[in-house]
Amino acid sequence: MSAATYPPTHGLSGRPVDPADAGPVRVILVEDDHGDAFLVEELLAGARVAFELTWVQNLADATSALDSGVRCVLLDLNLPDATGMEGLTKVLELAPQAAVIVLTGLADEHRGVEAVAAGAEDYLVKGQVDGELLARAIRFAVERKRADSAALRLREAEMLASENARMERALLPTPLLHDDQVHFAHAYRPGRRMALLGGDFFDVIERDGTVFALIGDVSGHGPDEAALGVCLRIAWRTLVLSGVPAAGMLPVLDMLVVRERHSPFAFATVCMVVIGPDRTSADMYLAGHPSPILVSEQGFVEGGVGQLPMGPRGPALGFLPEGRWPAVPVPLPPSWALLLFTDGLFEARTGNGPDRLGEEGLVDLIAEHHPGLPVPIRWPETLLDAVEEQNGGALADDAALVVLSYAAEGEVR
């Protein structure tokens, strides 16, 4: 085995070599013929590109010479210990990052074509190559290999992102509502860029005429938080469909947070609303979560928009042992909309300063964009757009908004 480094003078175009790419290109020559090897060395010595050439005479020596730093392999297809495609297959396996150029004789040029089809970047016919052509072939082969590798990594990333997107879409809830007068709309924007699912979660289910609605927020935002949020949502849906009384649901979710969280400091805030079959009253359960906002034609406050009285509420799930979450009765007007939301909305900034939108600011924003009843399905997205406009861009935290609306007959507008 021998090695030689040939310093650069100018690039292929005649310009000085870019300092960022001034390191010599490591090339392994696998050739058993001394004359052919000497010719390659002489051709590279006169090239205007920096090469570090290592010559080995058989595949066994090449195996020990090939490492992650090798950029190109010049491979003779007739070696003492490997002939034909056998040697190429082995080199491609040992050095997948390296560009391979096969060397053929004039009589077996067809084998070079076969080698390119098998994975080589190029082939050269011995005796028909000068220094500039050899240097150019090596550089072009290296760049093609680099481009192919980048394209492969991009494709793998796109496939992974697509698969993750399909999984996340599958994990988003499909509300189970049977009453045509109860309308559901939502908007959801995770804090993770390019994600579909974050630490916020929600669901809506109707059981025997009673409508159950849940919204929650796992502390933090990322894949672990998203996983815990999905776990809590599916568990809650199972409890509802199993006929568990509303008062018994949050204690089960509390235990689940403690057992499934990725960190002993993780917790989740939750708001659950249970709307009676007559749609004139509801029970609200709060676990460290802001209370919903009521939109109505008459309303509890001027303008028909107001936040429901907080009333007694329990601690966040996973925060205190043996927490209690009492029901807060809520009377509802003949036509109404309930907005359940996470803190990502009211923690938005107003302009470039440090001021936050706050819950009162969110109420004012909703009053300004009063949707009418029943709430149009796209209105939550419109409200989130307005919040982001106030914020001066995308929100830093996950933000979820669930709107349940009911319009009594004769009061739809």
KOLDO-448595 format. One record per atom (N, C-alpha, C, CB): z, x, y. Coordinates in steps of 0.02 Angstrom, whole numbers, m for minus. Each point is the difference from the previous one (the first is absolute). Glycine has a CB too. Example, Ala and Ser with C-alpha at 12.3 -4.5 7.8 and 13.67 -1.06 7.14 Angstrom:
<rs>
w	u	v
390	660	m284
0	m45	59
0	45	60
62	m95	m59
m98	77	112
3	42	59
37	m39	55
m108	59	m32
</rs>
This chain:
<rs>
w	u	v
0	42	m59
0	m42	59
0	44	62
61	m92	m62
m103	76	110
m1	38	62
m4	m48	59
m56	97	m57
79	m74	114
0	m42	60
m21	41	59
90	m73	m47
m125	41	93
m21	33	62
m2	m52	55
m66	88	m63
82	m67	124
m2	m44	58
m54	25	47
122	m29	m12
m165	m17	33
m54	18	45
13	m33	67
m83	11	m96
97	28	149
21	m28	64
m58	m35	35
86	89	10
m69	m139	33
m53	m36	36
m22	38	62
45	m107	m43
m106	95	61
m24	23	65
m17	m60	43
m44	107	m50
0	m151	26
m19	m61	35
m6	m56	m51
m59	66	90
62	m128	m65
m8	m58	m42
m73	m9	m19
99	m54	53
m112	2	m93
m67	m12	m23
m49	m13	57
48	m45	m105
m23	18	159
m44	m15	57
m10	60	44
38	m116	m3
m3	171	m11
m5	59	42
56	5	51
m121	m4	m15
162	m51	21
57	1	46
59	34	m34
m40	m106	57
88	133	m18
61	27	m31
36	m52	m41
10	80	94
22	m59	m147
36	m46	m44
59	m30	37
m36	65	m101
47	m130	94
56	m35	31
65	30	m27
m68	m106	13
115	126	30
63	29	m24
38	m46	m47
6	64	104
m13	m130	m93
36	m48	m43
m26	2	m71
20	m72	99
m81	97	m108
m30	2	m67
m20	72	m17
m42	m118	14
79	165	15
m19	70	m6
24	32	m65
2	7	123
43	m41	m160
23	28	m63
m56	5	m50
113	m47	21
m114	98	m62
m55	8	m49
0	m57	m51
6	124	16
m66	m143	m36
m8	m51	m51
10	33	m68
m80	m69	73
129	46	m111
13	30	m66
m51	m25	m50
123	8	27
m158	38	m58
m53	m15	m47
14	37	m65
m84	m18	93
78	m18	m149
5	31	m67
m71	3	m29
120	m44	m18
m141	103	0
m64	9	m35
13	9	m74
m54	52	103
30	m98	m144
8	4	m73
m68	19	m28
95	m88	m3
m103	152	m11
m66	28	m20
12	61	m45
m55	m41	108
24	41	m168
11	55	m47
m50	56	10
46	m81	m81
m100	69	118
m50	52	9
18	42	61
m88	m73	m53
96	139	43
20	46	54
m52	1	55
64	69	m83
m127	m70	65
m53	4	50
0	m62	44
m67	69	m77
72	m128	47
1	m61	40
62	m3	44
m64	m59	m90
121	82	63
62	0	40
m7	47	60
67	m27	m103
m96	86	91
m10	48	55
m46	m30	54
17	96	m81
m68	m132	60
m46	m30	48
36	m51	43
m95	18	m80
137	m60	50
37	m50	38
46	34	50
m5	m80	m97
39	133	76
44	37	45
m38	28	59
74	29	m96
m133	m1	83
m40	28	54
m25	m54	49
m35	92	m77
16	m149	49
m24	m54	43
56	m27	45
m85	m30	m88
144	23	61
56	m26	40
24	52	50
34	m73	m95
m40	137	77
21	53	46
m42	m1	64
37	69	m97
m99	m91	92
m43	m2	59
m1	m67	34
m69	86	m53
109	m133	28
0	m67	30
39	m1	65
m10	m50	m113
m4	1	155
34	m6	64
59	m48	m3
m109	25	57
140	m31	m116
57	m43	m11
52	39	m39
m72	m105	1
136	93	11
53	36	m35
11	m28	m70
55	25	110
m60	19	m160
12	m20	m69
49	48	m32
m115	m50	m8
157	23	m35
43	41	m43
m23	m13	m71
99	m4	81
m136	52	m109
m33	m11	m65
41	33	m55
m112	m5	56
125	m33	m109
32	25	m61
m49	m8	m58
117	m29	44
m131	84	m79
m48	m3	m55
37	3	m66
m88	55	71
74	m104	m115
26	0	m68
m59	m7	m47
112	m51	36
m104	75	m98
m57	4	m45
m1	m54	m54
0	121	21
52	m160	m25
1	m53	m51
45	m58	24
m20	86	m92
18	m139	53
38	m60	19
75	11	m7
m97	m70	m35
117	111	m13
71	13	m10
30	33	62
m18	11	m125
m17	39	152
25	33	61
m4	m48	60
m37	111	m45
m13	m154	47
m5	m48	54
59	m49	m1
m125	10	m4
148	m26	m55
57	m47	m6
61	26	37
m44	m39	m110
57	105	103
58	29	34
m12	11	74
31	54	m107
m95	m50	128
m15	14	70
m4	m63	42
m62	100	m37
49	m157	5
m8	m62	37
67	m28	22
m104	m24	m64
112	16	129
60	m31	26
m20	m47	57
72	101	m33
m23	m131	67
m14	m51	50
m34	29	62
97	m64	m42
m95	130	51
m30	30	59
m74	16	m8
109	46	25
m136	m52	m85
m70	14	m12
m43	m56	29
28	66	m105
m76	m48	147
m41	m50	33
m67	m11	m36
54	30	108
m78	22	m143
m66	m6	m32
m2	43	m63
m54	m21	112
18	m3	m162
m10	37	m63
m75	6	m11
111	m42	m49
m134	104	43
m69	14	m21
1	11	m75
m31	53	113
0	m97	m150
9	m2	m72
m66	11	m37
97	m77	15
m99	130	m56
m56	10	m45
8	m47	m60
m14	122	37
m39	m154	m57
5	m48	m55
m4	33	m69
m51	m84	75
38	150	m77
m3	35	m64
53	55	0
m123	m25	m12
183	7	m12
56	47	m2
17	16	m73
45	m46	109
m12	102	m122
17	19	m69
43	m52	m34
m8	119	33
53	m153	5
46	m47	m30
m13	m72	20
84	90	m2
m141	m103	34
m17	m70	18
m74	m2	19
118	m24	39
m152	m25	m66
m71	m7	17
m14	m71	22
m31	91	m82
m18	m98	125
m21	m67	21
54	m36	40
m73	m4	m99
78	m60	86
46	m43	38
73	12	m18
m91	m84	7
104	120	m61
69	12	m21
39	37	54
m38	3	m119
7	51	145
34	39	52
9	m40	64
m48	103	m49
m3	m143	69
5	m41	60
56	m51	m7
m123	16	21
126	m48	m77
53	m51	m11
69	31	7
m76	m64	m76
85	124	49
65	33	2
18	20	72
m18	41	m117
m30	m15	154
13	21	69
17	m61	44
m77	98	m15
40	m152	6
14	m61	39
69	m26	m15
m122	m27	1
144	35	m63
67	m23	m20
54	45	30
m48	m47	m106
36	113	106
50	48	23
5	2	76
m21	66	m102
m35	m76	137
m1	5	73
m36	m59	30
3	126	m8
27	m185	7
m34	m59	26
m12	3	75
53	m65	m91
m17	109	126
m9	5	73
m57	46	20
121	m22	12
m147	61	m61
m51	50	16
m70	m28	m9
80	90	m36
m126	m69	80
m71	m16	m8
m29	48	m51
m8	m44	119
m31	18	m166
m30	41	m53
m75	3	11
92	m31	m81
m118	93	82
m73	12	3
m18	38	m64
m3	3	129
m43	m31	m167
m19	33	m62
m60	46	13
42	m98	m68
m44	153	30
m53	50	4
m43	m5	m63
72	77	71
m136	m86	m62
m44	m8	m58
m58	50	4
31	m122	m8
m63	133	m48
m62	39	m2
m60	m45	14
52	81	m82
m108	m50	95
m60	m38	17
m21	m45	m58
m36	92	76
48	m69	m138
m22	m38	m58
43	m60	m15
m45	105	m45
108	m106	70
44	m56	m15
25	m35	64
35	59	m105
m81	m66	152
17	m34	63
21	m72	m12
m80	75	60
53	m106	m113
18	m69	m15
74	m8	m13
m115	m17	m46
146	72	21
71	m4	m14
40	m3	65
m18	64	m106
m10	m35	160
34	m5	64
1	m72	25
m35	115	27
m21	m150	m38
m2	m71	19
51	m39	m41
m123	10	31
126	5	m95
48	m33	m44
72	14	22
m82	9	m95
95	53	118
67	18	23
20	m38	63
m16	114	m50
m31	m123	96
14	m39	61
18	m72	m19
m78	73	67
42	m100	m115
15	m68	m23
69	m4	m32
m122	m19	m17
145	76	m11
65	1	m34
58	16	47
m58	35	m102
44	m20	167
55	11	47
m5	62	42
67	m59	m79
m116	103	66
m9	59	42
m29	m22	68
m18	73	m102
33	m35	155
m25	m17	67
m72	22	9
116	10	44
m136	43	m78
m68	26	10
m16	48	m58
9	m11	127
m72	33	m130
m18	52	m47
m49	48	35
16	m78	m100
m14	142	80
m43	51	28
m34	37	m58
74	13	102
m138	4	m91
m38	37	m51
6	74	15
m82	m97	m16
106	135	m32
8	72	9
m67	32	18
97	0	m81
m95	48	127
m60	35	20
m39	m35	55
m5	44	m114
25	m105	133
m35	m36	53
48	m17	57
m78	m48	m86
128	89	95
51	m12	51
8	61	43
60	m80	m76
m57	71	142
17	56	44
71	m12	28
m123	19	31
147	27	9
69	m4	24
13	m61	42
4	122	m3
m50	m137	49
11	m58	44
0	m65	m39
m52	63	95
5	m68	m143
m3	m61	m41
63	m8	m42
m125	9	m3
150	45	m26
60	m3	m41
60	m20	42
m48	87	m77
55	m56	136
57	m17	43
m3	m72	22
4	118	39
m64	m141	m21
m7	m69	22
16	m48	m57
m87	35	84
63	m18	m144
13	m44	m58
74	m6	m14
m110	33	m49
146	23	56
72	m2	m12
35	m42	53
m6	114	m53
m10	m101	117
34	m39	53
m16	m74	m5
m5	100	74
m58	m117	m86
m18	m70	m6
33	m33	m60
m109	26	55
113	11	m110
33	m28	m60
74	m12	13
m83	59	m72
115	m12	106
71	m8	17
11	m61	45
17	125	m11
m60	m133	61
8	m57	46
m15	m66	m35
m31	74	97
m19	m74	m142
m14	m62	m37
60	m18	m44
m123	26	1
152	24	m32
58	m12	m43
58	m27	42
m36	91	m79
47	m61	137
53	m23	44
m12	m73	22
18	118	40
m81	m133	m23
m16	m69	21
8	m49	m58
m80	46	85
58	m25	m145
7	m44	m58
74	m13	m16
m108	44	m45
149	9	51
72	m8	m13
32	m46	51
3	115	m51
m22	m107	115
27	m43	52
m21	m72	m11
m3	96	80
m60	m106	m99
m24	m68	m14
37	m31	m59
m113	32	46
127	9	m97
36	m25	m57
71	m19	19
m69	71	m75
103	m29	114
68	m16	23
0	m63	42
31	121	m3
m82	m128	46
m4	m60	42
m10	m62	m43
m48	68	93
5	m62	m143
m12	m57	m44
63	m18	m38
m120	34	m11
156	16	m13
63	m13	m36
51	m34	46
m22	99	m74
26	m75	137
45	m30	49
m19	m72	15
21	113	49
m87	m126	m43
m23	m68	13
15	m46	m59
m90	46	74
81	m20	m135
15	m41	m58
74	m15	m5
m98	50	m59
140	1	74
72	m10	m1
21	m50	54
17	117	m44
m46	m109	104
17	m47	54
m22	m71	m18
m10	93	84
m49	m99	m115
m24	m65	m20
44	m32	m53
m116	37	27
138	5	m74
44	m25	m53
67	m21	29
m58	74	m83
85	m33	129
63	m18	32
m7	m64	40
31	120	6
m89	m128	29
m11	m60	39
m2	m62	m45
m63	67	86
29	m61	m143
m2	m56	m47
69	m17	m24
m116	32	m35
156	19	20
68	m12	m24
42	m33	55
m9	98	m78
3	m73	140
40	m28	53
m20	m72	16
13	115	47
m79	m129	m50
m21	m70	11
28	m45	m55
m105	40	56
107	m15	m117
27	m40	m55
74	m13	10
m86	48	m76
122	m2	110
72	m8	10
17	m45	59
14	112	m50
m63	m125	94
13	m45	56
7	m71	m28
m64	75	81
108	m116	m50
15	m66	m29
m55	m51	10
119	25	19
m123	m73	m64
m41	m59	7
47	m60	5
m98	52	m65
105	m82	123
48	m55	8
m14	m57	m47
14	32	119
39	m65	m142
m5	m58	m44
23	m61	38
18	71	m104
m65	m105	137
15	m60	39
m42	m58	m25
28	71	101
5	m130	m106
m34	m60	m25
m7	m53	55
44	25	m114
0	m24	163
m1	m49	54
m55	19	50
125	m22	m14
m175	m21	20
m56	14	45
20	1	73
m74	m51	m84
132	22	101
22	m2	70
39	62	20
4	m124	m8
14	165	m41
33	64	15
m53	55	m1
111	m40	m51
m118	74	107
m52	51	8
31	69	2
m73	m82	62
40	128	m96
24	69	m3
m50	46	33
61	m24	m107
m36	70	148
m41	53	30
42	63	4
m69	m84	67
37	141	m68
39	62	2
m42	56	29
68	m38	m100
m33	91	119
m32	63	20
45	56	m24
m56	m52	102
26	107	m122
38	55	m30
m34	66	17
41	m75	m94
m4	120	124
m28	66	16
52	54	m18
m72	m50	93
59	87	m146
47	53	m20
m1	58	48
m15	m34	m118
72	68	123
6	58	44
m38	60	m27
110	m43	37
m120	48	m103
m38	56	m27
m73	m8	17
81	13	m93
m111	37	122
m71	m3	17
m41	m4	m64
20	65	106
m71	m107	m105
m47	m9	m55
31	m36	m60
m58	102	38
119	m129	m30
31	m36	m55
m10	m75	8
85	92	m12
m79	m128	m43
m1	m72	3
69	m30	m8
m115	2	m46
161	37	17
65	m26	m17
54	48	26
m47	m57	m102
99	29	134
54	41	26
67	m25	m26
m67	25	102
121	m11	m66
67	m19	m22
18	m71	15
31	116	15
m71	m151	26
12	m71	14
m29	m42	m56
m2	22	124
34	m79	m137
m25	m44	m53
14	m72	19
19	89	m87
m57	m135	57
9	m71	14
m28	m41	m57
m5	22	124
23	m85	m126
m26	m46	m50
18	m71	21
9	87	m92
m48	m135	67
12	m71	13
m15	m38	m64
m29	12	124
76	m55	m145
m8	m38	m62
28	m71	12
9	105	m72
m45	m153	47
25	m70	0
23	m18	m71
m78	m31	95
139	5	m99
29	m20	m65
29	m71	6
25	121	m30
m54	m167	m7
24	m69	1
4	m28	71
64	23	m105
m113	m7	146
m2	m27	68
36	43	51
m8	m110	m50
52	154	28
37	44	46
m40	64	9
111	m49	m37
m118	71	100
m38	61	15
49	57	12
m94	m68	51
85	122	m89
40	60	7
m43	53	34
70	m28	m104
m44	60	155
m36	54	35
46	60	5
m70	m83	66
41	141	m77
38	63	1
m38	52	40
53	m27	m112
m17	65	152
m28	59	31
53	54	0
m78	m68	73
58	131	m84
49	54	m5
m28	66	23
54	m60	m94
m11	106	104
m18	66	26
43	53	m33
m36	m51	111
5	93	m152
35	57	m30
4	56	51
m39	m32	m117
97	63	123
9	53	50
m49	57	m14
121	m30	13
m153	54	41
m52	51	m7
m68	m31	m11
85	80	m46
m136	m39	42
m67	m25	m17
m39	54	m35
2	m78	99
m23	61	m160
m36	48	m42
m8	m29	m69
44	96	65
m71	m58	m113
m13	m27	m67
63	m21	m38
m99	72	m3
154	m35	11
63	m20	m33
25	m66	27
29	120	m18
m32	m128	84
23	m62	31
m45	m58	m20
47	65	96
m113	m51	m99
m47	m53	m21
15	m22	m72
m87	48	77
102	m1	m121
15	m16	m69
63	m44	m5
m54	108	m37
106	m90	75
61	m40	m1
m12	m69	29
68	104	10
m108	m108	43
m16	m65	29
m36	m46	m49
m7	55	111
m41	m27	m148
m36	m39	m51
48	m22	m54
m106	63	24
151	m19	m44
50	m16	m51
43	m59	22
1	120	m37
22	m119	100
42	m54	26
m39	m66	5
68	84	63
m130	m80	m41
m39	m61	7
m13	m33	m67
m54	48	102
35	m8	m152
m13	m29	m66
64	m28	m31
m95	82	m15
150	m47	25
64	m25	m26
18	m66	34
39	117	m23
m49	m121	89
16	m63	36
m45	m57	m24
36	67	100
m100	m53	m110
m46	m52	m25
22	m24	m68
m94	51	65
116	m5	m108
24	m19	m66
62	m45	5
m45	107	m47
90	m90	93
59	m41	9
m18	m71	23
66	104	27
m112	m109	20
m20	m65	25
m32	m42	m56
m18	49	115
m30	m19	m149
m35	m37	m52
45	m17	m60
m105	57	36
159	m19	m43
47	m13	m56
51	m54	18
m14	119	m36
13	m144	97
45	m54	19
69	23	22
m61	m69	m78
69	134	93
64	26	23
16	m30	69
m16	108	m66
77	m133	78
17	m27	66
m8	53	55
80	m79	m55
m98	56	114
m12	47	55
60	45	14
m78	m84	50
138	56	m55
59	40	16
11	58	m49
51	m102	49
m82	98	m107
10	53	m50
m54	53	1
58	m83	m69
m107	79	113
m56	46	m2
16	67	33
m75	m98	1
104	98	59
12	63	35
49	45	m36
m24	m59	106
77	32	m139
43	45	m39
m38	38	m55
95	m77	24
m144	44	m55
m40	33	m52
m43	55	31
m1	m105	m70
m31	89	127
m41	50	34
42	59	23
m78	m90	36
139	76	m15
46	54	21
13	48	m58
54	m77	83
m40	52	m141
10	43	m59
m63	39	m17
86	m81	m43
m143	48	52
m63	33	m16
m13	59	47
m45	m109	m42
60	101	107
m9	55	47
42	60	m22
m22	m82	93
85	69	m111
45	55	m20
m27	37	m61
97	m65	47
m126	29	m93
m22	31	m63
m70	30	3
72	m82	m58
m114	57	103
m69	22	1
m18	46	59
m27	m105	m57
71	113	105
m18	39	59
m7	74	m17
60	m83	73
m103	117	m36
m14	70	m12
52	46	32
m121	m28	m6
161	0	52
51	39	34
64	m43	5
m88	65	66
146	m34	m72
62	m40	6
10	m30	69
50	72	m87
m89	m49	136
6	m26	68
m52	m53	16
46	110	33
m90	m125	m79
m52	m51	13
31	m70	m2
m87	75	m50
62	m118	93
22	m70	2
m58	m43	20
119	35	28
m109	m100	m30
m52	m47	19
30	m58	39
m68	31	m100
36	m50	155
20	m60	36
m45	m57	m22
41	67	100
m13	m128	m100
m36	m57	m27
16	m63	40
2	51	m115
m53	m92	125
9	m68	26
m32	m48	m50
0	41	121
39	m89	m144
m26	m51	m45
11	m69	31
24	73	m101
m76	m113	101
4	m68	26
m19	m48	m55
m28	39	117
69	m92	m125
m12	m51	m51
m10	m67	37
69	62	m89
m130	m89	87
m18	m59	37
1	m60	m47
m71	67	81
109	m119	m62
8	m59	m41
m64	m39	m9
116	m5	37
m119	m37	m90
m61	m38	m13
m21	m47	57
30	6	m119
20	m29	160
m18	m45	55
m25	38	61
84	m80	m42
m81	147	41
m25	45	53
37	m9	67
m111	m2	m57
170	m29	56
38	m11	62
60	47	6
m37	m119	m2
50	159	m49
57	46	2
m14	59	m46
79	m95	26
m41	148	m13
m7	60	m41
67	36	m3
m122	11	32
129	30	m82
57	46	m5
m26	71	10
64	m78	m78
m28	115	119
m20	69	15
52	49	m28
m61	m38	105
38	90	m139
43	51	m27
m21	67	30
18	m65	m109
28	100	140
m16	63	34
41	57	m31
m27	m62	106
m7	115	m124
32	61	m26
m19	57	47
m3	m41	m121
39	45	177
m13	53	49
m67	m5	34
73	71	m67
m104	m130	67
m69	m9	23
0	m46	61
m45	18	m117
m2	m9	163
m5	m46	57
m18	m71	m23
m34	96	73
59	m145	m37
m14	m70	m17
m71	m18	21
122	m30	12
m151	m21	m44
m69	m20	16
m6	m28	70
m18	m23	m121
m44	15	143
m16	m31	64
m31	m68	m15
m17	113	58
39	m164	m21
m25	m67	m9
m50	m17	55
108	m34	m55
m166	11	35
m50	m25	47
m8	m75	m13
m61	113	6
66	m153	46
m7	m72	m8
m34	m31	60
103	m2	m72
m122	m61	66
m30	m35	57
54	m16	52
m89	m47	m74
148	26	51
55	m15	46
43	62	10
m1	m121	m35
25	148	m22
35	65	1
72	m5	20
m107	52	25
144	0	m43
70	6	20
6	30	69
32	12	m120
m86	22	143
2	30	66
m64	m19	36
71	97	m40
m72	m86	105
m59	m16	40
m59	41	m25
72	m28	100
m129	m4	m107
m60	33	m25
m9	m8	m75
12	81	91
39	m112	m124
m7	m14	m71
7	59	m46
m73	m89	34
102	145	m9
9	60	m41
71	25	9
m123	30	10
156	m13	m64
67	28	5
22	30	m65
26	m83	87
18	133	m84
27	30	m60
58	m42	m26
m36	115	38
37	m127	m102
53	m40	m29
68	33	10
m80	m46	m84
133	7	95
67	30	7
16	43	m61
37	m98	70
m7	155	m57
12	48	m54
47	m29	m53
m18	93	81
74	m123	m60
48	m26	m47
30	56	m42
m62	m108	m3
101	92	m47
28	53	m43
m54	31	m43
110	m60	m1
m105	124	m7
m48	35	m44
36	54	m38
m95	m25	77
68	44	m134
30	51	m41
m30	68	13
23	m85	m85
2	136	51
m25	68	11
m68	9	m32
117	42	3
m150	12	16
m63	19	m32
11	11	m75
m41	52	108
m10	m64	m147
5	9	m73
9	74	m15
m71	m102	m21
119	116	m24
14	69	m18
44	36	49
m108	1	m57
134	m36	107
39	32	53
75	m1	m14
m89	m33	80
114	m24	m103
72	m8	m15
8	m31	m69
27	m12	124
25	32	m160
13	m32	m65
26	m71	10
24	112	m51
m45	m157	7
24	m69	m1
m11	m35	67
85	33	m85
m144	m27	112
m17	m35	62
m6	m75	m11
m58	103	40
63	m140	14
m7	m72	m3
m53	m21	52
121	m16	m38
m162	m32	19
m55	m22	43
2	m76	5
m71	101	m32
107	m128	80
7	m73	6
m64	m32	27
122	14	19
m131	m78	m36
m57	m38	25
14	m25	70
m30	m35	m118
m20	39	161
5	m26	68
m47	m60	5
28	116	49
m1	m178	m40
m43	m59	5
m42	2	65
85	m67	m67
m148	48	62
m45	0	57
m37	m67	3
m14	126	m8
26	m167	60
m40	m61	7
m69	17	25
103	m66	23
m153	29	m46
m69	12	19
m29	m62	35
m14	81	m96
m27	m71	148
m32	m56	34
m54	m31	m44
25	53	112
m56	m108	m90
m52	m31	m42
m59	47	m16
32	m109	52
m52	149	m4
m52	50	m12
27	68	21
m93	m86	18
80	136	m57
31	65	13
m40	57	m31
112	m56	5
m95	115	17
m23	62	m32
59	48	m1
m121	m17	39
132	48	m95
52	51	m7
m34	68	m8
81	m83	m53
m60	130	95
m27	68	m2
53	46	m27
m77	m23	97
65	49	m156
44	51	m30
m34	67	11
46	m81	m88
m8	131	109
m30	63	19
46	58	m16
m65	m58	91
38	118	m90
41	61	m10
6	37	67
m38	9	m121
83	39	123
17	31	64
m56	44	28
118	m3	m36
m170	17	m5
m55	39	26
m33	m34	60
m18	45	m114
22	m112	119
m30	m35	56
39	11	64
m44	m85	m79
109	69	79
37	3	63
22	71	19
38	m117	m22
m46	165	m24
14	69	18
m60	35	32
82	4	m94
m136	m41	103
m58	27	35
19	16	72
m78	m66	m73
46	116	101
14	19	69
m42	m42	47
27	117	m36
m5	m121	98
m38	m35	51
m26	53	49
70	m107	m12
m132	124	5
m29	52	43
17	69	m25
6	m77	96
m8	126	m51
12	69	m19
73	21	5
m114	25	38
157	m69	m13
70	16	10
40	m8	m64
m11	m33	118
78	41	m112
44	m5	m58
20	m72	m17
41	112	27
m58	m160	17
23	m69	m10
m33	m31	m62
18	m12	123
22	m27	m160
m24	m35	m59
m17	m72	18
69	75	m75
m112	m105	35
m18	m70	10
61	m44	m10
m117	23	m38
155	m10	m15
60	m39	m13
m15	m70	m26
57	66	88
m5	m99	m113
m9	m67	m28
m16	m50	55
78	27	m93
m47	m21	152
m15	m45	55
m72	10	24
121	0	34
m143	62	m31
m69	14	19
m49	m28	m50
38	102	58
m20	m100	m123
m43	m29	m51
m5	m75	8
31	93	m78
26	m125	93
0	m73	12
m45	m16	59
117	m9	m46
m112	47	100
m43	m12	59
m74	9	m18
93	38	76
m108	13	m117
m69	13	m19
m28	m58	m42
23	124	3
19	m151	m47
m22	m57	m41
m11	m61	44
64	45	m98
m19	m56	148
m9	m56	46
m65	7	40
126	m13	7
m141	75	11
m62	13	38
m62	m15	m42
61	87	66
m56	m75	m131
m56	m12	m46
15	m60	m45
m30	123	3
60	m176	26
20	m58	m40
m58	m24	m44
82	m34	90
m73	33	m156
m57	m12	m44
m20	m73	m9
34	103	m57
12	m149	74
m13	m69	m19
18	m11	m73
m90	m8	86
93	m54	m107
20	m16	m69
m53	m43	m33
121	6	32
m136	7	m96
25	56	m39
m28	66	24
11	m75	m98
22	130	82
m20	66	24
m65	21	m33
121	31	21
m171	m11	17
m63	25	m30
13	61	m44
m64	m43	99
25	51	m151
13	52	m49
m8	70	29
m39	m78	m88
m2	87	141
m10	65	30
49	15	56
m119	m9	m31
160	m39	50
43	10	58
50	57	m9
m12	m120	24
43	131	m82
45	57	m7
m33	67	15
61	m65	m86
m124	73	67
m36	61	16
m9	6	76
m59	m3	m111
46	m53	144
m7	0	73
66	22	32
m86	m91	m7
142	66	m19
65	19	28
13	74	m11
43	m116	m20
m58	142	m40
10	71	m13
m44	43	45
29	m27	m119
m90	4	132
m43	35	47
32	3	69
m102	m36	m65
133	m19	87
32	m2	65
60	47	2
m37	m118	15
75	122	m71
57	46	m3
m25	73	3
65	m84	m68
m119	99	32
m26	68	2
m28	17	69
m27	m8	m122
0	m41	156
m24	12	69
59	17	46
m97	m79	m20
152	43	11
60	17	38
25	70	m17
31	m122	3
m38	140	m66
25	64	m25
m45	58	22
50	m59	m98
m111	43	117
m47	52	19
m34	33	m59
68	19	99
m69	m54	m156
m32	28	m60
34	m26	m62
m33	102	63
16	m73	m121
28	m21	m64
76	8	m1
m107	31	m57
140	m76	21
73	1	m5
22	57	m45
4	m124	19
54	152	m3
27	56	m39
30	m23	m66
22	61	106
3	m122	m108
35	m25	m60
m41	m55	m32
111	29	50
m95	m44	m113
m31	m57	m33
14	m64	40
11	57	m113
m58	m103	113
10	m63	36
m29	m56	m43
m5	57	112
47	m108	m125
m21	m58	m38
18	m63	38
15	62	m109
m58	m111	106
10	m64	34
m23	m55	m47
m15	53	115
61	m100	m130
m16	m58	m42
12	m62	42
32	61	m107
m82	m105	108
5	m62	39
m9	m59	m47
m44	57	104
96	m100	m106
m5	m64	m36
0	m54	53
59	45	m104
m108	m89	102
m4	m53	49
m10	m68	m33
m48	81	83
74	m132	m49
m4	m68	m26
m15	m46	57
81	26	m92
m132	m65	86
m19	m48	51
5	m71	m27
m76	85	53
122	m124	m25
6	m68	m22
m63	m39	17
125	6	15
m139	m57	m53
m60	m40	11
0	m29	70
m6	m27	m122
m50	34	158
m5	m26	67
20	49	53
19	m109	m47
8	169	26
22	50	49
m40	64	m3
113	m49	m7
m166	51	m33
m40	60	m5
m41	8	62
m4	m9	m124
3	69	152
m41	14	59
m33	69	m7
74	m73	72
</rs>
